Amino acid sequence: MSYIRCGCHQTTCYDFPSELIDNAYDPDVSAKQFWIAKTVIKDQDCLTFMDNGYGLDLRTMHKMLSFGFSDKTTVKGVQPIGIYGNGFKSGSMRLGKDAIVFSKSKSTSCVGMLSQTYLEKIGAEQIIVPIVLREEDKASLQDILRYSPFTTQEELLTELDVITPPWSTGKTGTRIIIWNLRRTSTGALEFDFEKDCYDIQIPSEVYDEMTDTFPQPQHSSHIPESTYSLRVRSNSVYVLKIV
């Protein structure tokens, strides 16, 4: 539990979506499209990240959700980003307490959950990550249905179906849903989803806290839009769709 929490305040909250985007565009994932959205699932605000890359099988899902593992290799001379395999863990846990991953590969579909709430509820002394490959692990399935926003197998299957929408160019991919999103000391969400329905922004109070931690140069009176806009920040590097 302490390992999940450590590093969650190393830098600004926009650096962690960038980590997830980086992972999707690694050559061993090879996503052509990537979507970020805010949604509400059973009265909970959630962030979703979805790509149409190669997807994950049981082995790669386990490595993704475990700590300190990485089997990334150079593909066609392109070096993958991150060698310790902790980008997803630190990124998702910086944004919220709980995350569930749905993935479709050419060979199978699987679901995995990395949840601080789950670990607290069961009194875990070690990090436990429930992963389900179809219905082969009933204990993990029951834990996911009890501690995630999804309470039936049908709801899980529906989320897997979302991975291949009509506008996607592929039939494989990965969908990450993060809930119990981080809040400020006043109880407000760290992200502003209302100001611009086509963007995810940092509220002014969060930006003020950021500038206290990461002071801006004294001579600069202009705040770059990339400082508070995920769309602008990401589009400077990626072709990104925020819906």
Salt bridges, closest charged atoms under 4 A:
ASP15 OD1 - ARG233 NH2 2.64
ASP26 OD2 - LYS72 NZ 2.78
ASP45 OD1 - LYS38 NZ 3.25
ASP71 OD2 - ARG59 NH2 3.24
GLU120 OE2 - ARG5 NH2 2.91
GLU120 OE1 - LYS97 NZ 3.17
GLU155 OE1 - LYS42 NZ 2.97
GLU159 OE1 - ARG175 NE 2.86
ASP161 OD1 - LYS104 NZ 4.00
GLU190 OE1 - ARG94 NH1 2.66
